[in-house]
Every structure is written in C-alpha cells, then in structure tokens.
Amino acid sequence: MESLTLTKEEITEATGYRRPAEQLAALLKAGIPADRRPDGSVRVWRHHLVGIGGSKPKAPRRRPELASDRKAA
C-alpha cells in the first residue's frame, strides 16, 4: 500500500527546495494544501494530489447574461 503522505524526497522534487519553510511556501503558493509536522518537516497528504477514487469531470459553468453583453436593438 502506498503511503498516505508524500515522502521527503517527493516534496523536495516537487518544490525544488530542501528547507521546510521554503517547501511549505512553494506548496501553498501552488495551491497544494500542506502543513508542518511537530518535528518541523512538511506534510502533504497524497490524496490532495491524486484524489480519492478518481475525480469526476466538472460540468461547464454557464456564463452569466449581463446587460453589457446584449446587443442594442
């Protein structure tokens, strides 16, 4: 079974940094939820990156009808 969290090597590879503070900042800037463990290392839950059971495709969003989009008649 795969680990629930990314390894230190995977976090280093993903961020390009070795220092936990820089890793955390890079992950959060990329929109990846991450936190610090009590020992100071960074933790990223694997399911935040790969999803749980696959992801469902999102339905396309409808554009709102704005008055400025209407043609003058």
Buried (B, 14 or more C-beta within 10 A) or exposed (E): EEEEBBEEEBBBEBBEBEEBEEBBBBBEEEEBEBEEEEEEEBBBBBEBEEEEEEEEEEEEEEEEEEEEEEEEE
